[in-house]
């Protein structure tokens, strides 16, 4: 399906141009810049909804395709399109950005126009990552993401923001260099920069393994997978609330998306040969990182480690498909694994955003993230307490919330492969409940521990709108995941058919 009008380009460039205008206006009209940022974010979300409304879920073909020459001498094109895997992630990006803008409305007093501009530009760039069908265009958007996040943490972050920013930049940039080498190699093999042409490229096992490892270095850092996860807690702790929300809700998903768009279809034989590595790393993330979260004293660090554990479910669901290939019900189990991983990505986008926003609400009032500084918040902030308990339950995988659906699908798929994979994965339902509910018990319930907590004011209308909207999203996806699953089904089936065919 070719777009009658450039929906994808509008979704990419509208926030980027809006951000550029905010930079030009500056802080002379700070209130107007906030309203302009909000209007741009809402308009971008409305445009992105037309992707869902006009999407044909019966086909795996790329839709809303836009194509134009960019660097003809190298066959590089401005080539955009979406399928059932990328389209939900684009809508998630535009949806979450609205709440990032609202969350920073009153809190950010230092250079608010630049702050809003950084998030709008980042929104457009992240949509570009999900929509790009030319490898060089993808790489440009991928690297461009670093710049606004670098500035967001470095300018509006905490006292150790310089250390966290440099660590974030070095980790991400290091992995990206190897990905670029792999893309250039495949360009010389195929004569094209089209990602879909790379899917059809015949490669030997050794070539595939090197390409797979190159992509793994880039995507594992972005997810992040154990053991290259250590940049994430530092970045989350030092980032402002909006930065933490975008990091957890969107940027981590780009690593998971990369496995589906690049690693598995380009190097299917290497993916099958090395699936044990990814499954092992994923299970370590699910189990070990869960216990690391259990001992954290900083709320942001606890939620950051929780994100690593939950993203372990995503990569487990993706690569478990190779373990169940010999099963007569392999197709059903494999579909369940990949779709479960996708649902987990979208769900985690909602829940992690809400959890970091809840911490932000408390930090704005108390200027502390230490769990020990709180206690009895429910007595002074009953509405907020209700929201935080709800999101904590969703984070622990309570049935009826979106947090349960993806994890349950991945655990079911894991049973098709190996009982012990499923057993280890299921431990997160216990450990996740332990660290999340223990934090809630110490922060929300109990007696009021000090006068500062006693004087807290409950959430205002702006905060209620943000948390209420995310609560509705978590409930809707938890009770009715069918619209999301139906959209991605044809694309997932097509991907599985592709990776079943050896390139050797």
C-alpha positions as CSV (number, residue, x, y, z in Angstrom):
1,X,0.0,0.0,0.0
2,X,1.4,3.4,-1.0
3,X,0.4,6.4,0.9
4,X,-1.9,8.9,-0.9
5,X,-0.3,11.6,1.3
6,X,2.9,11.3,3.2
7,X,1.6,10.3,6.6
8,X,5.0,8.8,7.7
9,X,6.9,11.9,6.6
10,X,4.5,14.1,8.5
11,X,4.8,12.0,11.6
12,X,8.6,12.2,11.4
13,X,9.1,15.8,10.3
14,X,6.3,17.7,12.0
15,X,7.8,17.3,15.5
16,X,11.3,17.9,14.2
17,X,10.3,21.1,12.5
18,X,8.2,22.0,15.6
19,X,11.3,21.5,17.7
20,X,13.4,23.6,15.4
21,X,10.9,26.4,15.6
22,X,10.9,26.2,19.4
23,X,14.7,26.5,19.4
24,X,14.4,29.6,17.1
25,X,11.8,31.2,19.4
26,X,13.7,30.4,22.6
27,X,12.6,31.3,26.0
28,X,11.3,34.8,25.3
29,X,7.7,33.3,25.2
30,X,8.1,30.3,27.5
31,X,4.4,29.8,28.1
32,X,3.7,30.0,24.4
33,X,6.5,27.5,23.7
34,X,4.9,25.0,26.0
35,X,1.5,25.3,24.3
36,X,3.2,25.0,20.9
37,X,5.1,21.8,22.0
38,X,1.8,20.3,23.3
39,X,-0.1,21.2,20.1
40,X,2.7,19.7,18.0
41,X,2.8,16.5,20.0
42,X,-1.0,16.0,19.9
43,X,-1.2,16.8,16.2
44,X,1.6,14.2,15.5
45,X,-0.3,11.6,17.6
46,X,-3.5,12.3,15.6
47,X,-1.7,11.9,12.3
48,X,-0.1,8.6,13.5
49,X,-3.6,7.2,14.4
50,X,-4.4,7.4,10.7
51,X,-1.7,4.7,10.3
52,X,-3.8,2.4,12.4
53,X,-7.1,3.4,10.8
54,X,-5.9,2.9,7.3
55,X,-3.8,-0.2,8.0
56,X,-4.6,-3.5,6.2
57,X,-4.0,-6.2,8.8
58,X,-4.5,-9.0,6.2
59,X,-1.2,-8.5,4.5
60,X,2.4,-8.5,5.6
61,X,3.4,-6.1,2.8
62,X,4.9,-2.7,3.8
63,X,2.2,0.0,3.8
64,X,2.1,3.8,3.6
65,X,5.3,3.5,1.5
66,X,7.2,6.7,0.5
67,X,10.2,6.5,-1.7
68,X,12.5,9.1,-3.3
69,X,16.2,9.2,-4.3
70,X,18.5,10.5,-1.6
71,X,22.1,9.7,-2.5
72,X,21.7,8.1,-6.0
73,X,25.4,7.3,-6.5
74,X,25.2,4.8,-3.6
75,X,21.6,3.7,-4.3
76,X,20.6,5.3,-1.0
77,X,16.9,6.3,-0.8
78,X,14.5,8.2,1.4
79,X,12.5,5.0,1.8
80,X,9.7,4.7,4.4
81,X,7.1,2.1,5.2
82,X,5.4,0.3,8.1
83,X,4.1,-3.2,8.8
84,X,2.3,-4.8,11.7
85,X,5.6,-4.8,13.7
86,X,6.7,-1.2,13.3
87,X,3.3,0.6,13.2
88,X,2.3,0.0,16.9
89,X,5.7,1.2,18.0
90,X,5.2,4.4,16.1
91,X,1.9,5.1,17.7
92,X,3.4,4.3,21.2
93,X,6.1,6.9,20.5
94,X,3.7,9.6,19.6
95,X,1.3,8.7,22.4
96,X,4.0,8.8,25.2
97,X,5.5,12.1,23.9
98,X,2.3,14.0,24.8
99,X,2.7,13.0,28.4
100,X,6.4,13.9,28.5
101,X,5.5,17.4,27.4
102,X,2.7,17.7,29.9
103,X,4.9,16.3,32.7
104,X,7.5,18.9,32.2
105,X,5.0,21.8,32.0
106,X,5.6,23.3,35.4
107,X,8.6,21.4,36.6
108,X,11.1,22.6,33.9
109,X,11.8,26.3,34.5
110,X,15.4,26.3,33.1
111,X,15.3,26.8,29.3
112,X,11.8,25.2,28.8
113,X,11.7,25.8,25.1
114,X,14.9,24.0,24.5
115,X,13.7,21.1,26.8
116,X,10.4,20.7,24.8
117,X,12.3,21.1,21.5
118,X,14.7,18.2,22.4
119,X,11.8,15.8,23.1
120,X,9.9,16.8,19.9
121,X,13.0,16.3,17.7
122,X,13.7,13.0,19.5
123,X,10.1,11.9,18.8
124,X,10.5,12.5,15.0
125,X,13.9,10.7,15.0
126,X,12.5,7.7,16.8
127,X,9.5,7.4,14.4
128,X,12.1,7.6,11.6
129,X,13.9,4.6,13.1
130,X,10.7,2.5,13.1
131,X,9.7,3.7,9.6
132,X,13.0,3.6,7.7
133,X,13.3,0.9,5.0
134,X,16.7,2.1,3.8
135,X,19.6,0.9,6.0
136,X,21.5,4.2,5.7
137,X,18.4,6.2,6.6
138,X,17.8,3.9,9.5
139,X,21.4,4.4,10.7
140,X,21.2,8.2,10.4
141,X,18.0,8.2,12.5
142,X,19.5,5.7,14.9
143,X,22.6,7.8,15.6
144,X,20.6,11.1,15.6
145,X,18.7,9.8,18.7
146,X,21.8,10.1,20.8
147,X,22.0,13.9,20.4
148,X,18.8,15.0,22.0
149,X,19.0,12.4,24.8
150,X,22.6,13.4,25.4
151,X,21.4,17.0,25.9
152,X,18.4,16.1,27.9
153,X,20.4,14.2,30.5
154,X,23.5,16.5,30.3
155,X,21.5,19.8,30.8
156,X,18.5,18.9,32.9
157,X,19.9,15.9,34.7
158,X,21.1,15.3,38.3
159,X,24.4,16.0,39.9
160,X,26.3,13.1,38.2
161,X,24.7,13.8,34.8
162,X,28.0,14.3,33.0
163,X,29.2,10.8,34.0
164,X,25.9,9.2,33.1
165,X,25.7,11.0,29.8
166,X,29.1,10.1,28.6
167,X,28.6,6.4,29.7
168,X,25.3,6.3,27.8
169,X,26.9,7.8,24.7
170,X,29.9,5.6,24.7
171,X,28.0,2.4,25.2
172,X,25.5,3.2,22.5
173,X,28.0,4.6,20.0
174,X,30.3,1.6,20.5
175,X,27.7,-0.9,19.4
176,X,26.5,1.2,16.5
177,X,29.9,1.2,14.9
178,X,29.8,-2.6,14.4
179,X,26.3,-2.3,13.0
180,X,27.5,0.2,10.4
181,X,30.3,-2.2,9.3
182,X,27.7,-4.9,8.8
183,X,25.4,-2.6,6.8
184,X,28.3,-1.5,4.6
185,X,29.3,-5.2,4.0
186,X,25.8,-6.1,3.0
187,X,25.6,-3.1,0.7
188,X,28.7,-4.3,-1.2
189,X,27.1,-7.8,-1.4
190,X,23.7,-6.7,-2.7
191,X,24.4,-3.3,-4.4
192,X,21.5,-1.9,-2.5
193,X,20.8,-0.3,0.9
194,X,17.2,-1.6,1.1
195,X,16.6,-3.5,4.3
196,X,14.1,-5.8,2.5
197,X,16.9,-6.5,-0.1
198,X,19.1,-7.5,2.8
199,X,16.4,-10.0,3.9
200,X,16.8,-11.8,0.6
201,X,20.6,-11.7,0.5
202,X,22.3,-15.2,0.4
203,X,25.0,-15.4,3.0
204,X,27.2,-18.2,4.3
205,X,27.1,-19.3,7.9
206,X,30.3,-17.5,8.9
207,X,29.1,-14.3,7.2
208,X,25.8,-14.6,9.1
209,X,27.5,-15.2,12.4
210,X,29.7,-12.1,12.1
211,X,26.7,-10.0,10.9
212,X,24.5,-11.3,13.8
213,X,27.2,-10.5,16.3
214,X,27.6,-7.0,14.9
215,X,23.9,-6.4,15.2
216,X,23.8,-8.0,18.6
217,X,26.4,-5.5,19.9
218,X,24.2,-2.6,18.8
219,X,20.8,-4.0,19.8
220,X,21.9,-5.7,23.1
221,X,23.2,-2.3,24.4
222,X,20.0,-0.6,23.4
223,X,17.6,-3.1,25.0
224,X,19.8,-3.3,27.2
225,X,20.6,-7.0,27.8
226,X,22.9,-8.4,30.5
227,X,25.9,-7.8,30.7
228,X,25.8,-4.5,28.8
229,X,23.1,-3.0,30.9
230,X,25.0,-1.0,33.4
231,X,24.6,2.3,31.6
232,X,20.8,2.3,32.0
233,X,20.4,2.6,35.8
234,X,22.9,5.5,35.8
235,X,21.1,7.2,32.9
236,X,17.7,6.8,34.6
237,X,18.9,8.1,37.9
238,X,20.4,11.3,36.5
239,X,17.9,11.9,33.7
240,X,14.9,14.3,34.3
241,X,11.5,12.5,34.6
242,X,10.8,13.0,30.9
243,X,14.1,11.6,29.9
244,X,13.6,8.5,32.0
245,X,10.1,8.0,30.5
246,X,11.4,8.2,26.9
247,X,14.4,6.0,27.7
248,X,12.2,3.2,29.2
249,X,9.1,3.5,27.1
250,X,10.6,4.0,23.6
251,X,14.3,3.8,23.3
252,X,14.7,0.3,24.8
253,X,12.1,-1.0,22.3
254,X,14.3,0.1,19.4
255,X,16.7,-2.7,20.4
256,X,14.0,-5.3,20.4
257,X,12.7,-4.0,17.1
258,X,16.2,-4.3,15.6
259,X,16.2,-8.0,16.3
260,X,13.0,-8.5,14.4
261,X,13.9,-6.2,11.5
262,X,17.6,-7.1,11.0
263,X,19.1,-9.9,13.0
264,X,16.5,-12.7,12.5
265,X,15.5,-12.2,8.9
266,X,19.0,-11.3,7.6
267,X,20.9,-14.0,9.5
268,X,18.3,-16.7,10.2
269,X,20.9,-19.6,10.3
270,X,23.2,-17.6,12.7
271,X,20.1,-16.7,14.8
272,X,19.4,-20.4,15.1
273,X,23.0,-21.3,15.9
274,X,23.3,-18.6,18.6
275,X,19.8,-18.7,20.0
276,X,21.2,-20.3,23.2
277,X,23.2,-17.2,23.8
278,X,20.3,-14.8,23.6
279,X,18.0,-17.1,25.6
280,X,20.7,-17.4,28.3
281,X,21.3,-13.7,28.4
282,X,17.5,-13.1,28.5
283,X,16.9,-15.6,31.4
284,X,19.8,-14.0,33.4
285,X,18.2,-10.6,32.9
286,X,14.8,-12.0,34.0
287,X,16.1,-13.8,37.1
288,X,19.4,-12.2,38.3
289,X,18.4,-8.5,37.5
290,X,15.1,-9.1,39.3
291,X,17.1,-9.9,42.5
292,X,19.3,-6.9,41.9
293,X,16.2,-4.7,41.8
294,X,15.1,-6.2,45.1
295,X,18.0,-4.5,47.0
296,X,17.8,-1.0,45.5
297,X,17.2,1.9,47.8
298,X,16.5,4.5,45.0
299,X,13.1,4.3,43.4
300,X,14.4,5.2,39.9
301,X,17.1,2.6,40.1
302,X,14.6,-0.1,41.1
303,X,12.4,0.7,38.2
304,X,15.4,0.8,35.8
305,X,16.5,-2.7,36.8
306,X,12.8,-3.8,36.6
307,X,12.9,-2.5,32.9
308,X,15.9,-4.7,32.2
309,X,14.2,-7.7,33.6
310,X,11.0,-7.1,31.7
311,X,12.9,-6.5,28.4
312,X,14.5,-9.9,29.0
313,X,11.0,-11.4,28.3
314,X,11.0,-9.6,25.0
315,X,14.2,-11.1,23.7
316,X,13.3,-14.5,25.2
317,X,10.0,-14.5,23.3
318,X,11.8,-13.6,20.0
319,X,14.5,-16.2,20.1
320,X,12.6,-19.1,21.8
321,X,11.1,-19.7,18.3
322,X,14.2,-21.5,17.2
323,X,14.0,-23.9,20.1
324,X,10.4,-25.0,19.3
325,X,11.1,-25.5,15.5
326,X,11.0,-29.3,15.8
327,X,7.6,-29.3,17.7
328,X,4.5,-30.2,15.6
329,X,2.9,-27.1,17.0
330,X,5.9,-25.0,16.3
331,X,4.1,-22.3,14.2
332,X,1.6,-21.7,16.9
333,X,4.2,-21.6,19.7
334,X,6.6,-19.4,17.6
335,X,3.8,-16.9,16.8
336,X,2.9,-16.8,20.5
337,X,6.5,-16.1,21.4
338,X,7.1,-13.2,19.0
339,X,3.6,-11.7,19.5
340,X,4.1,-12.0,23.3
341,X,7.4,-10.2,23.0
342,X,5.7,-7.4,21.0
343,X,2.8,-7.1,23.4
344,X,5.3,-7.0,26.2
345,X,7.2,-4.1,24.5
346,X,4.0,-2.0,24.1
347,X,2.8,-2.8,27.6
348,X,6.2,-2.0,29.1
349,X,6.0,1.3,27.3
350,X,2.8,2.2,29.2
351,X,3.8,0.8,32.6
352,X,7.4,2.0,32.8
353,X,6.3,5.5,31.6
354,X,3.7,5.6,34.4
355,X,6.1,4.3,37.0
356,X,8.7,6.9,36.2
357,X,6.1,9.6,36.1
358,X,4.9,8.5,39.6
359,X,8.4,8.8,40.9
360,X,8.6,12.2,39.2
361,X,5.5,13.4,41.0
362,X,7.1,12.5,44.4
363,X,10.4,14.0,43.4
364,X,8.9,17.3,42.4
365,X,7.5,17.6,45.9
366,X,10.2,16.1,48.1
367,X,13.3,16.3,45.8
368,X,14.3,12.8,46.9
369,X,14.1,9.4,45.3
370,X,15.2,7.4,48.3
371,X,12.6,4.9,49.5
372,X,13.6,5.4,53.1
373,X,12.6,9.1,52.9
374,X,8.9,8.1,52.3
375,X,6.2,6.3,54.1
376,X,2.5,6.7,54.6
377,X,2.1,8.7,51.3
378,X,-1.4,7.3,51.0
379,X,-2.6,9.4,54.0
380,X,-1.7,12.7,52.3
381,X,-2.0,11.8,48.6
382,X,-4.8,9.2,48.4
383,X,-5.5,9.7,44.6
384,X,-1.8,9.4,43.7
385,X,-1.4,6.4,46.0
386,X,-4.2,4.6,44.2
387,X,-2.5,5.3,40.8
388,X,0.9,4.1,42.0
389,X,-0.5,0.9,43.6
390,X,-2.3,0.2,40.3
391,X,0.8,0.7,38.2
392,X,2.9,-1.4,40.6
393,X,0.4,-4.2,40.3
394,X,0.6,-3.9,36.5
395,X,4.4,-4.0,36.7
396,X,4.2,-7.2,38.8
397,X,2.0,-8.8,36.1
398,X,-1.5,-8.7,37.6
399,X,-4.1,-10.4,35.4
400,X,-6.3,-7.8,33.8
401,X,-3.5,-5.4,33.2
402,X,-1.3,-5.2,30.2
403,X,1.7,-6.4,32.2
404,X,0.2,-9.9,32.4
405,X,-0.6,-10.5,28.8
406,X,2.8,-10.3,27.2
407,X,4.6,-12.2,30.0
408,X,1.9,-15.0,30.0
409,X,2.2,-15.4,26.2
410,X,6.0,-15.7,26.4
411,X,5.8,-18.2,29.3
412,X,3.4,-20.3,27.3
413,X,5.7,-20.2,24.3
414,X,8.6,-21.2,26.5
415,X,6.8,-24.3,27.6
416,X,6.7,-25.5,24.0
417,X,10.5,-25.3,23.9
418,X,11.7,-26.4,27.4
419,X,10.1,-26.6,30.8
420,X,13.1,-25.1,32.6
421,X,13.0,-22.0,30.3
422,X,9.4,-21.5,31.2
423,X,10.1,-22.2,34.9
424,X,12.9,-19.6,35.1
425,X,10.9,-17.1,33.1
426,X,7.9,-17.5,35.5
427,X,10.1,-16.7,38.5
428,X,9.7,-13.0,37.5
429,X,6.1,-13.2,38.6
430,X,7.3,-13.8,42.1
431,X,10.5,-11.7,42.1
432,X,8.8,-8.9,40.2
433,X,5.9,-8.8,42.7
434,X,8.5,-8.9,45.6
435,X,10.5,-5.8,44.6
436,X,7.6,-3.8,43.2
437,X,5.2,-4.4,46.1
438,X,8.0,-4.0,48.7
439,X,8.7,-0.6,47.3
440,X,5.0,0.3,47.4
441,X,4.7,-0.9,50.9
442,X,7.5,1.3,52.1
443,X,6.6,4.4,50.1
444,X,2.8,4.4,50.0
445,X,1.6,2.5,53.1
446,X,2.5,2.5,56.8
447,X,2.7,5.5,59.0
448,X,3.8,9.0,57.9
449,X,7.5,9.0,58.6
450,X,8.2,12.7,58.7
451,X,6.7,16.2,58.5
452,X,7.7,16.6,54.8
453,X,5.5,13.6,53.8
454,X,2.7,15.0,56.1
455,X,2.6,18.2,54.2
456,X,2.5,16.7,50.7
457,X,-0.3,17.9,48.3
458,X,-2.2,15.3,46.2
459,X,-1.9,15.3,42.4
460,X,-3.2,18.3,40.5
461,X,-5.4,18.1,37.3
462,X,-2.4,18.0,35.0
463,X,-0.9,15.0,36.8
464,X,-4.3,13.3,37.0
465,X,-4.8,13.6,33.2
466,X,-1.3,12.0,32.6
467,X,-1.6,9.2,35.1
468,X,-5.3,8.6,34.3
469,X,-4.7,8.3,30.5
470,X,-1.9,5.8,31.1
471,X,-4.0,3.8,33.5
472,X,-6.7,3.5,30.9
473,X,-4.1,2.3,28.3
474,X,-2.8,-0.3,30.7
475,X,-6.4,-1.6,31.4
476,X,-7.5,-1.6,27.8
477,X,-4.5,-3.5,26.6
478,X,-4.8,-5.9,29.5
479,X,-8.5,-6.6,29.0
480,X,-8.6,-6.4,25.2
481,X,-5.3,-7.1,23.5
482,X,-6.9,-8.4,20.3
483,X,-6.7,-5.2,18.2
484,X,-2.9,-5.1,18.8
485,X,-2.4,-8.8,18.2
486,X,-4.5,-8.8,15.0
487,X,-2.5,-5.9,13.5
488,X,0.8,-7.6,13.9
489,X,-0.3,-11.2,13.2
490,X,0.2,-11.2,9.4
491,X,3.7,-9.6,9.7
492,X,4.7,-12.0,12.4
493,X,3.6,-15.1,10.4
494,X,5.5,-13.7,7.3
495,X,8.6,-13.2,9.4
496,X,8.5,-16.8,10.8
497,X,8.0,-18.2,7.3
498,X,11.1,-16.2,6.2
499,X,13.4,-17.3,9.0
500,X,12.4,-21.0,8.5
501,X,14.2,-20.9,5.1
502,X,17.9,-21.5,5.4
503,X,20.2,-19.1,3.4
504,X,23.0,-21.7,3.3
